[in-house]
Amino acid sequence: MLRTIFFFAFSMTLLAADSDVLGRIKPRMQAHVDKGHINGTVTLLVEAGKTAHFEVTGWADKENNKPMRKDSIFQIMSMTKPFTGTAIMMLVEEGKLNLNDPVEKYLPEFKNQPGPGGTARTRPITVREVMCHSEKMEWYYSMKVTLADAVKAYASVPLAFEPFTRWNYSNMGIATLGRIVEVLSGLKYEDFIASRILNPMGMKDSFFFPPADKKNRIVVNYVTREGKLTPALHQSLGGDSRELRAGATYPAPEFGLFSTAEDLSRFYQMMLNGGELQGNRYLSRASVATMTMVHTSTLQAGHNAGTAFGLTWEVVRDAPGAAMLWSPGSFGHGGAFGTHGWIDPSKKLVGVFLVQGGSGNAEAKANFIAMAGASIN
């Protein structure tokens, strides 16, 4: 009996310690806001399918004293890429696409794409290589062209290096995957994502082109100029966030999605569950495993120390990645304005960090990731 009582007391101590760590997250985020380094945050942690932490700080629109809300809508930028990757894997599972096929099999405009320096290519790039960024094209986009026209332009840009000789991040490559989705499905890219992922998963506040009834919840994107937060202007990726991409026709499979913390947690929970969410299967376990294994071999790859790349997912590979208190094998993706989402299978943890720019977004993100990792014992 004494042993049982001792074990119960010890377990309660551990749970209390976890709560203490979680309780320090919001004050830490608020400190960044108070210093004027970021506008505000939404932070969410889901452990074993249950919400462990969900808090907001700061402002959605600082100039108009509009507070951040749990359902505030963010431009998640490159966090869009795994959605495009998921669409590709759905087509693979339907037998419409093979990952080792050349891109030009599906998009003939790539048959004449020049190699590095305008030379002849040694071989065609493959769909898999594009998915893990092992090729590189110079980045070009317009929010007022069709995806088809944009990708035709991308196909004329010479490769910067031959596939798998180096690693570099390629937005145009992911846009090309979005065009493959259109060609093989017969749907617009954004309609495929909505009908096959967003709507079935109940991601009710996720979209590429803002509907009128959602616009008032979209967070302003900020930059720091002369030490002060100011709204980003037209030179910002996607344009001035206050204009809500007016007139845009380009869905941007590489950066175009708007979403909320809660919506994103549903998508990430599906990946943590091996492709299933609430009794509905979206991907096979084999597809999830393939997407989240390292595909970049020993190349120096990824945006964070100790990471490599899978198929549209950044994967924690070794000690420098674990130094952020991610478990090896964790996978996720960030966005240009400081957002980040990740899945830690060892901890059964989903994490979402949302912010919109500011000089302190990287530090705030790193703080949140470390505190999240420390909170799960």
C-alpha beads as a LAMMPS data file, in Angstrom:
LAMMPS data file: protein, C-alpha beads

377 atoms
376 bonds

1 atom types
1 bond types

-500.0 500.0 xlo xhi
-500.0 500.0 ylo yhi
-500.0 500.0 zlo zhi

Masses

1 110.0

Atoms # bond

1 1 1 0.000 0.000 0.000
2 1 1 2.830 2.432 0.870
3 1 1 4.447 1.688 -2.483
4 1 1 1.160 2.447 -4.247
5 1 1 0.704 5.711 -2.347
6 1 1 4.289 6.748 -3.096
7 1 1 3.885 5.998 -6.817
8 1 1 0.644 7.979 -6.976
9 1 1 2.234 10.961 -5.239
10 1 1 5.245 10.824 -7.563
11 1 1 2.974 10.738 -10.616
12 1 1 1.028 13.734 -9.335
13 1 1 4.300 15.602 -8.869
14 1 1 5.248 14.957 -12.484
15 1 1 1.884 16.178 -13.722
16 1 1 2.172 19.335 -11.615
17 1 1 5.643 19.978 -13.016
18 1 1 4.280 19.662 -16.544
19 1 1 1.549 22.157 -15.743
20 1 1 4.148 24.550 -14.396
21 1 1 6.080 24.443 -17.670
22 1 1 2.920 24.953 -19.703
23 1 1 1.921 27.828 -17.454
24 1 1 5.137 29.677 -18.277
25 1 1 4.523 29.708 -22.034
26 1 1 2.023 32.562 -22.197
27 1 1 4.060 34.929 -19.973
28 1 1 7.134 34.233 -22.081
29 1 1 5.262 35.034 -25.303
30 1 1 3.779 38.132 -23.681
31 1 1 7.276 39.321 -22.794
32 1 1 8.194 39.330 -26.484
33 1 1 5.042 41.328 -27.251
34 1 1 5.744 43.802 -24.440
35 1 1 9.236 44.419 -25.825
36 1 1 7.670 45.321 -29.181
37 1 1 9.474 42.497 -30.991
38 1 1 6.310 40.742 -32.232
39 1 1 2.659 41.719 -32.569
40 1 1 1.200 38.671 -30.829
41 1 1 0.979 34.890 -30.861
42 1 1 -1.362 31.944 -30.858
43 1 1 0.229 28.843 -29.316
44 1 1 -1.334 25.383 -29.229
45 1 1 -0.175 21.985 -27.982
46 1 1 -2.126 18.756 -28.386
47 1 1 -0.816 15.716 -26.485
48 1 1 -2.207 12.278 -27.298
49 1 1 -5.187 13.877 -28.991
50 1 1 -6.084 16.207 -26.112
51 1 1 -5.448 19.943 -25.896
52 1 1 -2.706 20.582 -23.325
53 1 1 -2.171 24.297 -24.010
54 1 1 -4.015 26.895 -26.100
55 1 1 -3.262 30.578 -25.449
56 1 1 -3.094 33.946 -27.192
57 1 1 -1.063 37.100 -26.629
58 1 1 -0.908 40.535 -28.188
59 1 1 -2.599 42.012 -31.202
60 1 1 -4.057 40.855 -34.496
61 1 1 -4.040 44.480 -35.653
62 1 1 -1.860 46.603 -33.384
63 1 1 -2.709 49.961 -34.998
64 1 1 -6.419 49.443 -34.407
65 1 1 -6.117 47.838 -30.948
66 1 1 -7.626 44.615 -32.237
67 1 1 -6.624 41.778 -29.875
68 1 1 -5.409 38.372 -30.962
69 1 1 -8.007 35.580 -30.715
70 1 1 -7.782 31.818 -30.665
71 1 1 -9.575 31.789 -34.015
72 1 1 -7.428 34.529 -35.585
73 1 1 -6.484 33.656 -39.164
74 1 1 -2.857 33.749 -40.308
75 1 1 -0.967 33.597 -43.561
76 1 1 0.892 30.358 -42.815
77 1 1 3.131 30.739 -45.887
78 1 1 5.420 27.714 -46.410
79 1 1 3.448 25.643 -43.927
80 1 1 1.280 25.223 -47.054
81 1 1 3.878 22.933 -48.632
82 1 1 2.970 19.739 -46.721
83 1 1 -0.635 20.170 -47.868
84 1 1 0.638 20.110 -51.452
85 1 1 2.754 17.072 -50.618
86 1 1 -0.273 15.332 -49.139
87 1 1 -2.237 15.991 -52.334
88 1 1 0.577 14.410 -54.360
89 1 1 0.597 11.318 -52.124
90 1 1 -3.172 10.973 -52.524
91 1 1 -2.649 10.811 -56.295
92 1 1 0.135 8.261 -55.811
93 1 1 -2.245 6.086 -53.806
94 1 1 -4.823 6.361 -56.590
95 1 1 -2.284 5.044 -59.104
96 1 1 -2.231 8.310 -61.066
97 1 1 1.368 9.231 -60.260
98 1 1 4.711 7.625 -59.437
99 1 1 7.168 9.564 -57.303
100 1 1 10.179 8.442 -59.336
101 1 1 8.646 9.592 -62.613
102 1 1 10.112 12.661 -64.323
103 1 1 8.115 15.856 -63.898
104 1 1 8.005 16.221 -67.683
105 1 1 5.842 13.092 -67.937
106 1 1 2.995 15.119 -66.438
107 1 1 4.062 18.623 -67.478
108 1 1 5.542 18.493 -71.004
109 1 1 6.822 22.077 -70.739
110 1 1 9.652 20.713 -68.560
111 1 1 11.094 18.599 -71.422
112 1 1 13.102 21.579 -72.587
113 1 1 14.097 22.983 -69.229
114 1 1 17.782 24.019 -69.299
115 1 1 20.351 22.585 -66.933
116 1 1 22.760 24.613 -64.761
117 1 1 24.043 27.682 -66.587
118 1 1 21.778 26.983 -69.538
119 1 1 23.567 23.722 -70.397
120 1 1 21.841 20.490 -71.370
121 1 1 20.546 18.517 -68.385
122 1 1 22.119 15.173 -67.616
123 1 1 18.652 13.746 -66.831
124 1 1 15.114 14.932 -66.047
125 1 1 14.160 15.959 -62.519
126 1 1 11.696 13.628 -60.782
127 1 1 8.615 14.302 -58.707
128 1 1 10.345 12.941 -55.587
129 1 1 13.327 15.229 -56.062
130 1 1 11.064 18.256 -56.296
131 1 1 9.263 17.190 -53.105
132 1 1 12.450 17.249 -51.023
133 1 1 13.969 20.377 -52.623
134 1 1 16.973 18.590 -54.104
135 1 1 16.687 20.690 -57.265
136 1 1 16.738 24.503 -57.410
137 1 1 15.108 27.045 -59.719
138 1 1 15.288 30.796 -59.221
139 1 1 12.150 31.959 -57.465
140 1 1 9.437 33.758 -59.424
141 1 1 5.749 34.233 -58.709
142 1 1 2.833 36.567 -59.246
143 1 1 -0.403 36.539 -57.326
144 1 1 -2.242 37.688 -60.462
145 1 1 -1.486 34.857 -62.873
146 1 1 -2.887 31.355 -63.119
147 1 1 -0.905 28.466 -61.689
148 1 1 -0.668 26.977 -65.202
149 1 1 0.900 30.128 -66.653
150 1 1 3.251 30.555 -63.702
151 1 1 4.557 26.982 -63.967
152 1 1 5.150 27.392 -67.714
153 1 1 7.397 30.306 -66.814
154 1 1 9.163 28.253 -64.150
155 1 1 9.895 25.534 -66.704
156 1 1 12.002 27.953 -68.730
157 1 1 14.281 28.794 -65.800
158 1 1 17.592 26.860 -65.790
159 1 1 18.303 24.543 -62.894
160 1 1 20.887 25.997 -60.517
161 1 1 22.469 22.548 -60.024
162 1 1 21.847 18.924 -60.876
163 1 1 19.446 17.038 -58.570
164 1 1 20.937 15.555 -55.385
165 1 1 24.297 17.248 -55.835
166 1 1 23.262 19.941 -53.305
167 1 1 20.199 21.026 -51.364
168 1 1 18.450 24.345 -51.626
169 1 1 14.926 25.491 -50.961
170 1 1 12.710 25.783 -54.046
171 1 1 9.353 27.497 -53.943
172 1 1 8.870 27.055 -57.672
173 1 1 9.372 23.320 -57.331
174 1 1 6.461 23.034 -54.900
175 1 1 4.333 25.223 -57.170
176 1 1 5.112 22.726 -59.924
177 1 1 3.738 19.936 -57.739
178 1 1 0.534 21.947 -57.380
179 1 1 0.216 22.118 -61.136
180 1 1 0.679 18.335 -61.365
181 1 1 -2.249 18.017 -58.941
182 1 1 -4.363 20.097 -61.321
183 1 1 -3.410 18.115 -64.411
184 1 1 -4.006 14.687 -62.861
185 1 1 -7.150 15.517 -60.874
186 1 1 -8.901 17.785 -63.364
187 1 1 -9.540 20.267 -60.541
188 1 1 -8.013 23.604 -59.696
189 1 1 -5.284 23.107 -57.116
190 1 1 -7.153 25.050 -54.437
191 1 1 -10.357 23.112 -55.115
192 1 1 -8.553 19.773 -54.755
193 1 1 -7.044 20.832 -51.413
194 1 1 -10.418 22.090 -50.176
195 1 1 -12.433 19.054 -51.291
196 1 1 -9.949 16.360 -50.280
197 1 1 -8.280 17.815 -47.169
198 1 1 -9.676 21.039 -45.710
199 1 1 -13.421 20.382 -45.846
200 1 1 -13.391 16.680 -44.855
201 1 1 -11.102 17.429 -41.893
202 1 1 -13.343 20.223 -40.652
203 1 1 -10.714 22.926 -41.315
204 1 1 -13.431 25.544 -41.606
205 1 1 -11.151 28.586 -41.402
206 1 1 -8.551 27.512 -43.972
207 1 1 -8.532 28.846 -47.545
208 1 1 -6.389 30.352 -50.318
209 1 1 -8.570 33.320 -51.225
210 1 1 -10.206 35.116 -48.265
211 1 1 -14.014 34.928 -48.228
212 1 1 -15.812 38.073 -47.139
213 1 1 -17.036 36.646 -43.827
214 1 1 -13.493 35.681 -42.710
215 1 1 -11.583 38.849 -43.569
216 1 1 -12.068 40.569 -40.223
217 1 1 -10.151 37.776 -38.449
218 1 1 -7.017 37.898 -40.625
219 1 1 -3.921 39.042 -38.729
220 1 1 -1.817 41.919 -40.071
221 1 1 1.731 41.015 -41.118
222 1 1 4.468 43.144 -39.523
223 1 1 8.103 44.016 -40.083
224 1 1 10.490 45.819 -37.751
225 1 1 11.777 49.140 -39.101
226 1 1 14.070 51.304 -37.015
227 1 1 13.215 49.226 -33.972
228 1 1 9.445 49.598 -34.369
229 1 1 6.784 47.181 -35.568
230 1 1 5.054 48.466 -38.696
231 1 1 2.690 46.759 -41.146
232 1 1 4.531 45.083 -44.006
233 1 1 4.077 46.736 -47.397
234 1 1 3.559 45.456 -50.944
235 1 1 7.100 44.082 -51.104
236 1 1 6.084 41.431 -48.579
237 1 1 5.470 37.922 -49.888
238 1 1 1.807 37.818 -50.869
239 1 1 1.545 41.603 -50.747
240 1 1 0.214 43.945 -48.071
241 1 1 -1.777 41.737 -45.690
242 1 1 -4.285 44.538 -45.081
243 1 1 -5.332 44.317 -48.733
244 1 1 -6.170 40.617 -48.302
245 1 1 -4.644 39.673 -51.697
246 1 1 -7.266 41.608 -53.614
247 1 1 -7.450 40.447 -57.227
248 1 1 -5.174 37.443 -56.688
249 1 1 -5.667 34.401 -58.910
250 1 1 -2.465 32.489 -58.090
251 1 1 -3.157 29.960 -55.289
252 1 1 0.547 29.534 -54.425
253 1 1 0.885 25.825 -53.549
254 1 1 4.173 26.850 -51.955
255 1 1 2.859 29.593 -49.635
256 1 1 -0.780 30.480 -50.261
257 1 1 -2.809 29.002 -47.408
258 1 1 -4.520 30.973 -44.647
259 1 1 -5.360 28.987 -41.497
260 1 1 -5.864 28.940 -37.726
261 1 1 -4.075 27.083 -34.946
262 1 1 -7.010 24.755 -34.344
263 1 1 -7.416 23.926 -38.030
264 1 1 -3.713 23.166 -38.403
265 1 1 -3.743 20.918 -35.354
266 1 1 -6.304 18.713 -37.106
267 1 1 -4.071 18.251 -40.140
268 1 1 -1.063 17.518 -37.934
269 1 1 -3.052 15.092 -35.789
270 1 1 -3.927 13.194 -38.964
271 1 1 -0.212 12.832 -39.704
272 1 1 0.527 11.781 -36.120
273 1 1 -2.217 9.158 -36.390
274 1 1 -0.590 7.654 -39.483
275 1 1 -3.002 9.206 -41.979
276 1 1 -6.304 8.897 -40.089
277 1 1 -8.477 11.454 -38.307
278 1 1 -11.726 10.766 -36.446
279 1 1 -12.341 7.498 -38.240
280 1 1 -11.591 8.829 -41.724
281 1 1 -8.433 7.847 -43.584
282 1 1 -6.690 10.454 -45.730
283 1 1 -3.321 8.791 -46.301
284 1 1 -2.042 5.262 -45.847
285 1 1 0.503 4.583 -43.113
286 1 1 2.949 3.777 -45.905
287 1 1 2.518 7.253 -47.400
288 1 1 3.002 8.969 -44.034
289 1 1 6.144 6.913 -43.403
290 1 1 7.506 7.732 -46.866
291 1 1 6.857 11.455 -46.487
292 1 1 8.514 11.665 -43.083
293 1 1 11.667 9.624 -43.689
294 1 1 14.890 11.389 -44.695
295 1 1 15.212 11.674 -48.489
296 1 1 18.167 14.045 -48.677
297 1 1 20.740 11.448 -47.559
298 1 1 23.858 13.108 -46.133
299 1 1 23.280 16.451 -47.863
300 1 1 23.200 19.504 -45.613
301 1 1 19.477 20.173 -45.760
302 1 1 16.739 21.925 -43.830
303 1 1 16.265 25.307 -42.188
304 1 1 17.091 24.237 -38.640
305 1 1 20.262 22.716 -37.251
306 1 1 20.142 18.937 -37.101
307 1 1 17.380 18.511 -39.675
308 1 1 17.048 16.968 -43.121
309 1 1 14.191 16.813 -45.607
310 1 1 11.550 14.215 -46.293
311 1 1 8.836 14.798 -48.873
312 1 1 7.632 18.356 -48.126
313 1 1 8.407 17.826 -44.417
314 1 1 11.517 18.888 -42.503
315 1 1 12.699 15.982 -40.329
316 1 1 14.779 16.106 -37.125
317 1 1 17.789 13.869 -37.743
318 1 1 20.447 14.333 -35.061
319 1 1 21.711 16.120 -31.946
320 1 1 21.468 19.798 -33.018
321 1 1 17.795 19.264 -33.806
322 1 1 17.249 17.501 -30.492
323 1 1 18.848 20.525 -28.815
324 1 1 15.576 22.354 -29.538
325 1 1 13.930 19.617 -27.404
326 1 1 12.423 17.953 -30.434
327 1 1 12.664 14.172 -30.413
328 1 1 14.649 12.609 -33.280
329 1 1 12.168 11.743 -36.030
330 1 1 9.949 14.752 -35.312
331 1 1 8.810 16.499 -38.466
332 1 1 7.237 19.816 -39.331
333 1 1 7.457 22.988 -41.373
334 1 1 7.770 26.714 -40.815
335 1 1 6.554 29.768 -42.674
336 1 1 8.126 33.018 -43.885
337 1 1 6.461 35.189 -41.242
338 1 1 7.713 33.083 -38.313
339 1 1 4.968 30.463 -38.030
340 1 1 5.756 26.823 -37.326
341 1 1 3.972 23.529 -36.851
342 1 1 5.410 20.160 -35.903
343 1 1 4.598 16.598 -34.963
344 1 1 6.671 14.716 -32.355
345 1 1 5.652 11.041 -32.575
346 1 1 7.751 10.024 -29.553
347 1 1 5.864 12.460 -27.336
348 1 1 2.538 12.011 -29.185
349 1 1 2.653 15.787 -29.467
350 1 1 1.367 18.293 -32.014
351 1 1 2.619 21.868 -31.737
352 1 1 1.453 25.036 -33.523
353 1 1 3.114 28.449 -33.236
354 1 1 1.502 31.353 -35.080
355 1 1 2.870 34.884 -35.397
356 1 1 3.002 37.432 -38.229
357 1 1 6.486 38.840 -38.547
358 1 1 8.534 41.128 -36.333
359 1 1 12.206 40.960 -35.406
360 1 1 11.549 38.689 -32.425
361 1 1 9.542 35.964 -34.142
362 1 1 12.454 33.493 -34.392
363 1 1 13.361 33.797 -30.713
364 1 1 9.748 33.521 -29.596
365 1 1 9.306 30.431 -31.766
366 1 1 12.442 28.773 -30.377
367 1 1 11.290 29.526 -26.825
368 1 1 7.891 27.967 -27.457
369 1 1 9.306 24.839 -29.115
370 1 1 11.716 24.229 -26.232
371 1 1 9.068 24.832 -23.555
372 1 1 6.686 22.520 -25.392
373 1 1 9.289 19.776 -25.502
374 1 1 10.096 20.207 -21.822
375 1 1 6.449 20.005 -20.818
376 1 1 5.950 16.380 -21.881
377 1 1 7.532 13.744 -19.626

Bonds

1 1 1 2
2 1 2 3
3 1 3 4
4 1 4 5
5 1 5 6
6 1 6 7
7 1 7 8
8 1 8 9
9 1 9 10
10 1 10 11
11 1 11 12
12 1 12 13
13 1 13 14
14 1 14 15
15 1 15 16
16 1 16 17
17 1 17 18
18 1 18 19
19 1 19 20
20 1 20 21
21 1 21 22
22 1 22 23
23 1 23 24
24 1 24 25
25 1 25 26
26 1 26 27
27 1 27 28
28 1 28 29
29 1 29 30
30 1 30 31
31 1 31 32
32 1 32 33
33 1 33 34
34 1 34 35
35 1 35 36
36 1 36 37
37 1 37 38
38 1 38 39
39 1 39 40
40 1 40 41
41 1 41 42
42 1 42 43
43 1 43 44
44 1 44 45
45 1 45 46
46 1 46 47
47 1 47 48
48 1 48 49
49 1 49 50
50 1 50 51
51 1 51 52
52 1 52 53
53 1 53 54
54 1 54 55
55 1 55 56
56 1 56 57
57 1 57 58
58 1 58 59
59 1 59 60
60 1 60 61
61 1 61 62
62 1 62 63
63 1 63 64
64 1 64 65
65 1 65 66
66 1 66 67
67 1 67 68
68 1 68 69
69 1 69 70
70 1 70 71
71 1 71 72
72 1 72 73
73 1 73 74
74 1 74 75
75 1 75 76
76 1 76 77
77 1 77 78
78 1 78 79
79 1 79 80
80 1 80 81
81 1 81 82
82 1 82 83
83 1 83 84
84 1 84 85
85 1 85 86
86 1 86 87
87 1 87 88
88 1 88 89
89 1 89 90
90 1 90 91
91 1 91 92
92 1 92 93
93 1 93 94
94 1 94 95
95 1 95 96
96 1 96 97
97 1 97 98
98 1 98 99
99 1 99 100
100 1 100 101
101 1 101 102
102 1 102 103
103 1 103 104
104 1 104 105
105 1 105 106
106 1 106 107
107 1 107 108
108 1 108 109
109 1 109 110
110 1 110 111
111 1 111 112
112 1 112 113
113 1 113 114
114 1 114 115
115 1 115 116
116 1 116 117
117 1 117 118
118 1 118 119
119 1 119 120
120 1 120 121
121 1 121 122
122 1 122 123
123 1 123 124
124 1 124 125
125 1 125 126
126 1 126 127
127 1 127 128
128 1 128 129
129 1 129 130
130 1 130 131
131 1 131 132
132 1 132 133
133 1 133 134
134 1 134 135
135 1 135 136
136 1 136 137
137 1 137 138
138 1 138 139
139 1 139 140
140 1 140 141
141 1 141 142
142 1 142 143
143 1 143 144
144 1 144 145
145 1 145 146
146 1 146 147
147 1 147 148
148 1 148 149
149 1 149 150
150 1 150 151
151 1 151 152
152 1 152 153
153 1 153 154
154 1 154 155
155 1 155 156
156 1 156 157
157 1 157 158
158 1 158 159
159 1 159 160
160 1 160 161
161 1 161 162
162 1 162 163
163 1 163 164
164 1 164 165
165 1 165 166
166 1 166 167
167 1 167 168
168 1 168 169
169 1 169 170
170 1 170 171
171 1 171 172
172 1 172 173
173 1 173 174
174 1 174 175
175 1 175 176
176 1 176 177
177 1 177 178
178 1 178 179
179 1 179 180
180 1 180 181
181 1 181 182
182 1 182 183
183 1 183 184
184 1 184 185
185 1 185 186
186 1 186 187
187 1 187 188
188 1 188 189
189 1 189 190
190 1 190 191
191 1 191 192
192 1 192 193
193 1 193 194
194 1 194 195
195 1 195 196
196 1 196 197
197 1 197 198
198 1 198 199
199 1 199 200
200 1 200 201
201 1 201 202
202 1 202 203
203 1 203 204
204 1 204 205
205 1 205 206
206 1 206 207
207 1 207 208
208 1 208 209
209 1 209 210
210 1 210 211
211 1 211 212
212 1 212 213
213 1 213 214
214 1 214 215
215 1 215 216
216 1 216 217
217 1 217 218
218 1 218 219
219 1 219 220
220 1 220 221
221 1 221 222
222 1 222 223
223 1 223 224
224 1 224 225
225 1 225 226
226 1 226 227
227 1 227 228
228 1 228 229
229 1 229 230
230 1 230 231
231 1 231 232
232 1 232 233
233 1 233 234
234 1 234 235
235 1 235 236
236 1 236 237
237 1 237 238
238 1 238 239
239 1 239 240
240 1 240 241
241 1 241 242
242 1 242 243
243 1 243 244
244 1 244 245
245 1 245 246
246 1 246 247
247 1 247 248
248 1 248 249
249 1 249 250
250 1 250 251
251 1 251 252
252 1 252 253
253 1 253 254
254 1 254 255
255 1 255 256
256 1 256 257
257 1 257 258
258 1 258 259
259 1 259 260
260 1 260 261
261 1 261 262
262 1 262 263
263 1 263 264
264 1 264 265
265 1 265 266
266 1 266 267
267 1 267 268
268 1 268 269
269 1 269 270
270 1 270 271
271 1 271 272
272 1 272 273
273 1 273 274
274 1 274 275
275 1 275 276
276 1 276 277
277 1 277 278
278 1 278 279
279 1 279 280
280 1 280 281
281 1 281 282
282 1 282 283
283 1 283 284
284 1 284 285
285 1 285 286
286 1 286 287
287 1 287 288
288 1 288 289
289 1 289 290
290 1 290 291
291 1 291 292
292 1 292 293
293 1 293 294
294 1 294 295
295 1 295 296
296 1 296 297
297 1 297 298
298 1 298 299
299 1 299 300
300 1 300 301
301 1 301 302
302 1 302 303
303 1 303 304
304 1 304 305
305 1 305 306
306 1 306 307
307 1 307 308
308 1 308 309
309 1 309 310
310 1 310 311
311 1 311 312
312 1 312 313
313 1 313 314
314 1 314 315
315 1 315 316
316 1 316 317
317 1 317 318
318 1 318 319
319 1 319 320
320 1 320 321
321 1 321 322
322 1 322 323
323 1 323 324
324 1 324 325
325 1 325 326
326 1 326 327
327 1 327 328
328 1 328 329
329 1 329 330
330 1 330 331
331 1 331 332
332 1 332 333
333 1 333 334
334 1 334 335
335 1 335 336
336 1 336 337
337 1 337 338
338 1 338 339
339 1 339 340
340 1 340 341
341 1 341 342
342 1 342 343
343 1 343 344
344 1 344 345
345 1 345 346
346 1 346 347
347 1 347 348
348 1 348 349
349 1 349 350
350 1 350 351
351 1 351 352
352 1 352 353
353 1 353 354
354 1 354 355
355 1 355 356
356 1 356 357
357 1 357 358
358 1 358 359
359 1 359 360
360 1 360 361
361 1 361 362
362 1 362 363
363 1 363 364
364 1 364 365
365 1 365 366
366 1 366 367
367 1 367 368
368 1 368 369
369 1 369 370
370 1 370 371
371 1 371 372
372 1 372 373
373 1 373 374
374 1 374 375
375 1 375 376
376 1 376 377
